[in-house]
Amino acid sequence: MEEQLKDVLVRGTAWNGKIRVFAARTTNLVEEHRQRHDTFPTASAALGRTLTVAAMMGAMLKGQEKLTIQVKGDGPIGSIFVDANSYGEVRGYVDHPQAHHGSNQKGKLDVAGAVGTSGYLYVTKDLGMKEPYRGSVPIISGELGEDFTYYFAVSEQTPSAVGVGVLVEPDNSVTHAGGFIVQLMPGLTDEEITRLEQAIAKLPHVTALLEQGETPEGLLGLVVGNEDLVIHDTMDLIFKCQCSEEKVGNTLISLGQRELEQIIQEDGQAEVVCHFCNEKYTYKRPQLELLLEQAKPKPIQ
């Protein structure tokens, strides 16, 4: 059995700094989400493409900064939610993981049909300021690569090319996932822009290249030319959820005294499932009674 390659992201520049480039292999990340949420193929592909873009957008952040992406289309899978940060930690979920959508006319997974072709793509960035940055654009295709390309152009005023793909096997497992983002900086000539557009137009599908054993660096080399590519750093990508027993307990406390008393009286226990990782937290009566004490209003001293 061939050893599974680890998920990595590379970041660099090309053409004397006139292009910023990012590429990622996210196969394990997407497969772990498929297993945790039992996603069906089109949901796996839609969530996987969003996870891949989020990982690369996370690499554009610094330090404690983080971002949340919501793709809210009118398709059967509902909304996609993904969180990412600058450390390569990513997590996500989809409203209806088992909504199935048939293949499109090309015989490929119909991601646009699953996501929907009407709705909005939202990006919220916590940059450590008083107010988070929020950007949104209408969904223009539902295929997601084009939608994120449109987001960068309109919301961040950065002309970009986004390519993402997820290959799902007949047994539902994810065997390849990854993508790239190429961003144009000021100073490019019309000839250079045309050269870049032609290279991207000729590029085989991302998953076909990954299936052939292409690395993230190799993906970028095909777009901008190996001789002009400078890789600045590489980082591992991992699934990481921020949930914990303490955080879930605080959420229960925030329900208030009356609601907790009702749960204890009617059910005798509470079960909370994290949307992002599907981890179950069960609180028996003694634990709930402790939380109830914390939820009671404190007497004024």
Contacts in CASP RR format, 6 or more apart in sequence:
PFRMAT RR
TARGET T0000
AUTHOR 0000-0000-0000
METHOD contacts of the structure
MODEL  1
MEEQLKDVLVRGTAWNGKIRVFAARTTNLVEEHRQRHDTFPTASAALGRT
LTVAAMMGAMLKGQEKLTIQVKGDGPIGSIFVDANSYGEVRGYVDHPQAH
HGSNQKGKLDVAGAVGTSGYLYVTKDLGMKEPYRGSVPIISGELGEDFTY
YFAVSEQTPSAVGVGVLVEPDNSVTHAGGFIVQLMPGLTDEEITRLEQAI
AKLPHVTALLEQGETPEGLLGLVVGNEDLVIHDTMDLIFKCQCSEEKVGN
TLISLGQRELEQIIQEDGQAEVVCHFCNEKYTYKRPQLELLLEQAKPKPI
Q
4 27 0 8 1.000
4 28 0 8 1.000
5 25 0 8 1.000
5 27 0 8 1.000
6 28 0 8 1.000
6 236 0 8 1.000
7 24 0 8 1.000
7 25 0 8 1.000
7 26 0 8 1.000
7 27 0 8 1.000
7 28 0 8 1.000
7 29 0 8 1.000
7 236 0 8 1.000
7 237 0 8 1.000
7 238 0 8 1.000
8 24 0 8 1.000
8 25 0 8 1.000
8 216 0 8 1.000
8 234 0 8 1.000
8 235 0 8 1.000
8 236 0 8 1.000
8 237 0 8 1.000
9 22 0 8 1.000
9 23 0 8 1.000
9 24 0 8 1.000
9 25 0 8 1.000
9 55 0 8 1.000
9 56 0 8 1.000
9 59 0 8 1.000
9 88 0 8 1.000
9 216 0 8 1.000
9 234 0 8 1.000
9 235 0 8 1.000
9 236 0 8 1.000
9 237 0 8 1.000
10 22 0 8 1.000
10 23 0 8 1.000
10 24 0 8 1.000
10 216 0 8 1.000
10 217 0 8 1.000
10 220 0 8 1.000
10 231 0 8 1.000
10 233 0 8 1.000
10 234 0 8 1.000
11 20 0 8 1.000
11 21 0 8 1.000
11 22 0 8 1.000
11 59 0 8 1.000
11 231 0 8 1.000
11 232 0 8 1.000
11 233 0 8 1.000
11 234 0 8 1.000
12 20 0 8 1.000
12 21 0 8 1.000
12 22 0 8 1.000
12 220 0 8 1.000
12 229 0 8 1.000
12 230 0 8 1.000
12 231 0 8 1.000
12 232 0 8 1.000
12 233 0 8 1.000
13 19 0 8 1.000
13 20 0 8 1.000
13 21 0 8 1.000
13 230 0 8 1.000
13 232 0 8 1.000
14 21 0 8 1.000
14 220 0 8 1.000
14 224 0 8 1.000
14 225 0 8 1.000
14 228 0 8 1.000
14 229 0 8 1.000
14 230 0 8 1.000
15 188 0 8 1.000
15 192 0 8 1.000
15 224 0 8 1.000
15 228 0 8 1.000
16 228 0 8 1.000
17 185 0 8 1.000
17 230 0 8 1.000
18 184 0 8 1.000
18 185 0 8 1.000
18 186 0 8 1.000
18 187 0 8 1.000
18 188 0 8 1.000
18 192 0 8 1.000
19 182 0 8 1.000
19 183 0 8 1.000
19 184 0 8 1.000
19 185 0 8 1.000
19 188 0 8 1.000
19 196 0 8 1.000
19 224 0 8 1.000
20 182 0 8 1.000
20 183 0 8 1.000
20 185 0 8 1.000
21 180 0 8 1.000
21 181 0 8 1.000
21 182 0 8 1.000
21 183 0 8 1.000
21 220 0 8 1.000
21 223 0 8 1.000
21 224 0 8 1.000
21 229 0 8 1.000
22 56 0 8 1.000
22 59 0 8 1.000
22 60 0 8 1.000
22 180 0 8 1.000
22 181 0 8 1.000
22 182 0 8 1.000
23 56 0 8 1.000
23 178 0 8 1.000
23 179 0 8 1.000
23 180 0 8 1.000
23 181 0 8 1.000
23 216 0 8 1.000
23 217 0 8 1.000
23 218 0 8 1.000
23 219 0 8 1.000
23 220 0 8 1.000
24 52 0 8 1.000
24 55 0 8 1.000
24 56 0 8 1.000
24 178 0 8 1.000
24 179 0 8 1.000
24 180 0 8 1.000
24 216 0 8 1.000
24 237 0 8 1.000
25 177 0 8 1.000
25 178 0 8 1.000
25 210 0 8 1.000
25 215 0 8 1.000
25 216 0 8 1.000
25 237 0 8 1.000
26 48 0 8 1.000
26 51 0 8 1.000
26 52 0 8 1.000
26 55 0 8 1.000
26 90 0 8 1.000
26 177 0 8 1.000
26 178 0 8 1.000
26 179 0 8 1.000
26 237 0 8 1.000
27 174 0 8 1.000
27 175 0 8 1.000
27 176 0 8 1.000
27 177 0 8 1.000
27 178 0 8 1.000
27 210 0 8 1.000
29 48 0 8 1.000
29 51 0 8 1.000
29 52 0 8 1.000
29 55 0 8 1.000
29 90 0 8 1.000
29 177 0 8 1.000
29 237 0 8 1.000
29 238 0 8 1.000
29 239 0 8 1.000
30 44 0 8 1.000
30 47 0 8 1.000
30 48 0 8 1.000
30 51 0 8 1.000
30 52 0 8 1.000
30 166 0 8 1.000
30 174 0 8 1.000
30 177 0 8 1.000
31 173 0 8 1.000
31 174 0 8 1.000
31 177 0 8 1.000
32 239 0 8 1.000
33 39 0 8 1.000
33 44 0 8 1.000
33 47 0 8 1.000
33 48 0 8 1.000
33 51 0 8 1.000
33 92 0 8 1.000
33 93 0 8 1.000
33 239 0 8 1.000
34 44 0 8 1.000
34 172 0 8 1.000
34 173 0 8 1.000
34 174 0 8 1.000
36 277 0 8 1.000
36 278 0 8 1.000
37 43 0 8 1.000
37 47 0 8 1.000
37 93 0 8 1.000
37 94 0 8 1.000
37 97 0 8 1.000
37 278 0 8 1.000
38 97 0 8 1.000
38 98 0 8 1.000
39 47 0 8 1.000
39 94 0 8 1.000
39 97 0 8 1.000
39 98 0 8 1.000
39 172 0 8 1.000
40 97 0 8 1.000
40 98 0 8 1.000
40 99 0 8 1.000
40 100 0 8 1.000
40 172 0 8 1.000
41 100 0 8 1.000
41 109 0 8 1.000
41 168 0 8 1.000
41 172 0 8 1.000
42 77 0 8 1.000
42 99 0 8 1.000
42 100 0 8 1.000
42 101 0 8 1.000
42 102 0 8 1.000
42 109 0 8 1.000
42 110 0 8 1.000
42 111 0 8 1.000
42 113 0 8 1.000
42 114 0 8 1.000
43 77 0 8 1.000
43 94 0 8 1.000
43 96 0 8 1.000
43 97 0 8 1.000
43 98 0 8 1.000
43 99 0 8 1.000
43 100 0 8 1.000
43 114 0 8 1.000
44 166 0 8 1.000
44 168 0 8 1.000
44 172 0 8 1.000
44 174 0 8 1.000
45 109 0 8 1.000
45 111 0 8 1.000
45 114 0 8 1.000
45 165 0 8 1.000
45 166 0 8 1.000
45 168 0 8 1.000
46 71 0 8 1.000
46 77 0 8 1.000
46 80 0 8 1.000
46 94 0 8 1.000
46 111 0 8 1.000
46 114 0 8 1.000
46 115 0 8 1.000
46 144 0 8 1.000
47 80 0 8 1.000
47 82 0 8 1.000
47 92 0 8 1.000
47 93 0 8 1.000
47 94 0 8 1.000
47 97 0 8 1.000
48 164 0 8 1.000
48 165 0 8 1.000
48 166 0 8 1.000
48 174 0 8 1.000
48 177 0 8 1.000
49 111 0 8 1.000
49 144 0 8 1.000
49 145 0 8 1.000
49 164 0 8 1.000
49 165 0 8 1.000
49 166 0 8 1.000
50 69 0 8 1.000
50 71 0 8 1.000
50 80 0 8 1.000
50 82 0 8 1.000
50 92 0 8 1.000
50 144 0 8 1.000
51 82 0 8 1.000
51 90 0 8 1.000
51 92 0 8 1.000
51 177 0 8 1.000
52 164 0 8 1.000
52 165 0 8 1.000
52 166 0 8 1.000
52 177 0 8 1.000
52 178 0 8 1.000
52 179 0 8 1.000
53 69 0 8 1.000
53 144 0 8 1.000
53 145 0 8 1.000
53 148 0 8 1.000
53 162 0 8 1.000
53 164 0 8 1.000
53 181 0 8 1.000
54 67 0 8 1.000
54 69 0 8 1.000
54 82 0 8 1.000
54 83 0 8 1.000
54 84 0 8 1.000
54 90 0 8 1.000
55 84 0 8 1.000
55 88 0 8 1.000
55 90 0 8 1.000
55 237 0 8 1.000
56 179 0 8 1.000
56 180 0 8 1.000
56 181 0 8 1.000
57 67 0 8 1.000
57 69 0 8 1.000
57 84 0 8 1.000
57 123 0 8 1.000
57 181 0 8 1.000
58 65 0 8 1.000
58 66 0 8 1.000
58 67 0 8 1.000
58 84 0 8 1.000
58 85 0 8 1.000
58 86 0 8 1.000
58 88 0 8 1.000
59 86 0 8 1.000
59 88 0 8 1.000
59 235 0 8 1.000
61 67 0 8 1.000
61 85 0 8 1.000
61 86 0 8 1.000
61 125 0 8 1.000
61 127 0 8 1.000
62 86 0 8 1.000
63 86 0 8 1.000
63 87 0 8 1.000
64 85 0 8 1.000
64 86 0 8 1.000
64 128 0 8 1.000
65 85 0 8 1.000
65 86 0 8 1.000
65 125 0 8 1.000
65 126 0 8 1.000
65 127 0 8 1.000
65 128 0 8 1.000
66 83 0 8 1.000
66 84 0 8 1.000
66 85 0 8 1.000
66 86 0 8 1.000
66 125 0 8 1.000
66 126 0 8 1.000
67 83 0 8 1.000
67 84 0 8 1.000
67 85 0 8 1.000
67 123 0 8 1.000
67 124 0 8 1.000
67 125 0 8 1.000
67 126 0 8 1.000
68 81 0 8 1.000
68 82 0 8 1.000
68 83 0 8 1.000
68 123 0 8 1.000
68 124 0 8 1.000
69 80 0 8 1.000
69 81 0 8 1.000
69 82 0 8 1.000
69 83 0 8 1.000
69 84 0 8 1.000
69 121 0 8 1.000
69 122 0 8 1.000
69 123 0 8 1.000
70 79 0 8 1.000
70 80 0 8 1.000
70 81 0 8 1.000
70 121 0 8 1.000
70 122 0 8 1.000
70 124 0 8 1.000
71 79 0 8 1.000
71 80 0 8 1.000
71 115 0 8 1.000
71 121 0 8 1.000
71 122 0 8 1.000
71 139 0 8 1.000
71 144 0 8 1.000
71 147 0 8 1.000
72 78 0 8 1.000
72 79 0 8 1.000
72 119 0 8 1.000
72 120 0 8 1.000
72 121 0 8 1.000
72 122 0 8 1.000
73 79 0 8 1.000
73 115 0 8 1.000
73 116 0 8 1.000
73 118 0 8 1.000
73 119 0 8 1.000
73 120 0 8 1.000
73 139 0 8 1.000
73 142 0 8 1.000
74 116 0 8 1.000
74 117 0 8 1.000
74 118 0 8 1.000
74 119 0 8 1.000
75 99 0 8 1.000
75 113 0 8 1.000
75 114 0 8 1.000
75 115 0 8 1.000
75 116 0 8 1.000
76 96 0 8 1.000
76 99 0 8 1.000
76 100 0 8 1.000
76 101 0 8 1.000
76 113 0 8 1.000
76 114 0 8 1.000
77 94 0 8 1.000
77 95 0 8 1.000
77 96 0 8 1.000
77 97 0 8 1.000
77 99 0 8 1.000
77 101 0 8 1.000
77 114 0 8 1.000
77 115 0 8 1.000
78 94 0 8 1.000
78 95 0 8 1.000
78 96 0 8 1.000
78 99 0 8 1.000
78 115 0 8 1.000
79 94 0 8 1.000
79 95 0 8 1.000
80 92 0 8 1.000
80 93 0 8 1.000
80 94 0 8 1.000
80 95 0 8 1.000
80 115 0 8 1.000
81 92 0 8 1.000
81 93 0 8 1.000
81 94 0 8 1.000
81 275 0 8 1.000
81 276 0 8 1.000
82 90 0 8 1.000
82 91 0 8 1.000
82 92 0 8 1.000
83 90 0 8 1.000
83 91 0 8 1.000
83 92 0 8 1.000
83 242 0 8 1.000
83 276 0 8 1.000
84 90 0 8 1.000
87 235 0 8 1.000
88 235 0 8 1.000
88 236 0 8 1.000
88 237 0 8 1.000
88 238 0 8 1.000
89 238 0 8 1.000
89 239 0 8 1.000
89 240 0 8 1.000
90 237 0 8 1.000
90 238 0 8 1.000
90 239 0 8 1.000
90 240 0 8 1.000
91 239 0 8 1.000
91 240 0 8 1.000
91 241 0 8 1.000
91 242 0 8 1.000
91 276 0 8 1.000
91 277 0 8 1.000
92 276 0 8 1.000
93 275 0 8 1.000
93 276 0 8 1.000
93 278 0 8 1.000
99 114 0 8 1.000
101 109 0 8 1.000
101 110 0 8 1.000
101 113 0 8 1.000
101 114 0 8 1.000
102 109 0 8 1.000
102 110 0 8 1.000
103 109 0 8 1.000
103 110 0 8 1.000
104 110 0 8 1.000
104 112 0 8 1.000
104 113 0 8 1.000
109 166 0 8 1.000
109 168 0 8 1.000
111 142 0 8 1.000
111 143 0 8 1.000
111 144 0 8 1.000
112 141 0 8 1.000
112 142 0 8 1.000
112 143 0 8 1.000
113 142 0 8 1.000
115 139 0 8 1.000
115 142 0 8 1.000
115 143 0 8 1.000
115 144 0 8 1.000
116 139 0 8 1.000
116 142 0 8 1.000
117 139 0 8 1.000
117 141 0 8 1.000
117 142 0 8 1.000
118 138 0 8 1.000
118 139 0 8 1.000
119 138 0 8 1.000
119 139 0 8 1.000
120 136 0 8 1.000
120 137 0 8 1.000
120 138 0 8 1.000
120 139 0 8 1.000
121 136 0 8 1.000
121 137 0 8 1.000
121 138 0 8 1.000
121 139 0 8 1.000
121 147 0 8 1.000
121 148 0 8 1.000
121 151 0 8 1.000
122 134 0 8 1.000
122 135 0 8 1.000
122 136 0 8 1.000
123 133 0 8 1.000
123 134 0 8 1.000
123 135 0 8 1.000
123 136 0 8 1.000
123 151 0 8 1.000
123 155 0 8 1.000
124 132 0 8 1.000
124 133 0 8 1.000
124 134 0 8 1.000
124 135 0 8 1.000
125 132 0 8 1.000
125 133 0 8 1.000
125 134 0 8 1.000
126 132 0 8 1.000
127 133 0 8 1.000
135 151 0 8 1.000
135 155 0 8 1.000
136 155 0 8 1.000
137 147 0 8 1.000
137 150 0 8 1.000
137 151 0 8 1.000
137 154 0 8 1.000
137 155 0 8 1.000
139 147 0 8 1.000
140 146 0 8 1.000
140 147 0 8 1.000
140 150 0 8 1.000
141 147 0 8 1.000
144 164 0 8 1.000
145 162 0 8 1.000
145 163 0 8 1.000
145 164 0 8 1.000
146 162 0 8 1.000
148 160 0 8 1.000
148 162 0 8 1.000
148 164 0 8 1.000
148 181 0 8 1.000
149 160 0 8 1.000
149 161 0 8 1.000
149 162 0 8 1.000
152 158 0 8 1.000
152 159 0 8 1.000
152 160 0 8 1.000
152 162 0 8 1.000
152 181 0 8 1.000
152 183 0 8 1.000
153 159 0 8 1.000
153 160 0 8 1.000
158 183 0 8 1.000
158 184 0 8 1.000
159 183 0 8 1.000
159 184 0 8 1.000
160 181 0 8 1.000
160 182 0 8 1.000
160 183 0 8 1.000
160 184 0 8 1.000
161 180 0 8 1.000
161 181 0 8 1.000
161 182 0 8 1.000
161 196 0 8 1.000
161 200 0 8 1.000
161 223 0 8 1.000
162 179 0 8 1.000
162 180 0 8 1.000
162 181 0 8 1.000
163 179 0 8 1.000
163 180 0 8 1.000
163 181 0 8 1.000
163 206 0 8 1.000
164 178 0 8 1.000
164 179 0 8 1.000
164 180 0 8 1.000
164 206 0 8 1.000
165 176 0 8 1.000
165 177 0 8 1.000
165 178 0 8 1.000
165 179 0 8 1.000
165 205 0 8 1.000
165 206 0 8 1.000
165 207 0 8 1.000
166 174 0 8 1.000
166 176 0 8 1.000
166 177 0 8 1.000
166 178 0 8 1.000
166 207 0 8 1.000
167 174 0 8 1.000
167 175 0 8 1.000
167 176 0 8 1.000
167 177 0 8 1.000
167 207 0 8 1.000
167 210 0 8 1.000
167 211 0 8 1.000
168 174 0 8 1.000
168 175 0 8 1.000
169 175 0 8 1.000
175 211 0 8 1.000
176 207 0 8 1.000
176 210 0 8 1.000
176 211 0 8 1.000
177 207 0 8 1.000
177 210 0 8 1.000
178 206 0 8 1.000
178 207 0 8 1.000
178 210 0 8 1.000
178 216 0 8 1.000
179 206 0 8 1.000
179 216 0 8 1.000
179 219 0 8 1.000
180 206 0 8 1.000
180 216 0 8 1.000
180 219 0 8 1.000
180 220 0 8 1.000
180 223 0 8 1.000
182 196 0 8 1.000
182 200 0 8 1.000
182 220 0 8 1.000
182 223 0 8 1.000
182 224 0 8 1.000
184 193 0 8 1.000
184 196 0 8 1.000
188 196 0 8 1.000
196 223 0 8 1.000
196 224 0 8 1.000
199 222 0 8 1.000
199 223 0 8 1.000
199 224 0 8 1.000
199 225 0 8 1.000
200 223 0 8 1.000
203 209 0 8 1.000
203 222 0 8 1.000
203 223 0 8 1.000
206 219 0 8 1.000
209 218 0 8 1.000
209 219 0 8 1.000
209 222 0 8 1.000
214 222 0 8 1.000
217 229 0 8 1.000
217 231 0 8 1.000
218 226 0 8 1.000
220 229 0 8 1.000
220 231 0 8 1.000
221 229 0 8 1.000
239 277 0 8 1.000
241 274 0 8 1.000
241 276 0 8 1.000
241 277 0 8 1.000
241 279 0 8 1.000
242 276 0 8 1.000
243 274 0 8 1.000
243 276 0 8 1.000
243 277 0 8 1.000
243 279 0 8 1.000
243 281 0 8 1.000
245 281 0 8 1.000
248 272 0 8 1.000
248 274 0 8 1.000
248 281 0 8 1.000
249 281 0 8 1.000
249 283 0 8 1.000
249 291 0 8 1.000
251 272 0 8 1.000
252 260 0 8 1.000
252 270 0 8 1.000
252 272 0 8 1.000
252 283 0 8 1.000
252 288 0 8 1.000
252 291 0 8 1.000
252 295 0 8 1.000
253 260 0 8 1.000
253 291 0 8 1.000
253 294 0 8 1.000
253 295 0 8 1.000
254 295 0 8 1.000
255 263 0 8 1.000
255 295 0 8 1.000
256 295 0 8 1.000
257 292 0 8 1.000
257 295 0 8 1.000
257 296 0 8 1.000
257 297 0 8 1.000
260 288 0 8 1.000
260 291 0 8 1.000
260 292 0 8 1.000
260 295 0 8 1.000
261 292 0 8 1.000
263 270 0 8 1.000
263 288 0 8 1.000
264 285 0 8 1.000
264 288 0 8 1.000
264 289 0 8 1.000
264 292 0 8 1.000
268 284 0 8 1.000
268 285 0 8 1.000
268 288 0 8 1.000
269 282 0 8 1.000
269 283 0 8 1.000
269 284 0 8 1.000
269 285 0 8 1.000
269 288 0 8 1.000
270 282 0 8 1.000
270 283 0 8 1.000
270 288 0 8 1.000
271 280 0 8 1.000
271 281 0 8 1.000
271 282 0 8 1.000
271 283 0 8 1.000
272 280 0 8 1.000
272 281 0 8 1.000
272 283 0 8 1.000
273 279 0 8 1.000
273 280 0 8 1.000
273 281 0 8 1.000
274 281 0 8 1.000
283 291 0 8 1.000
END
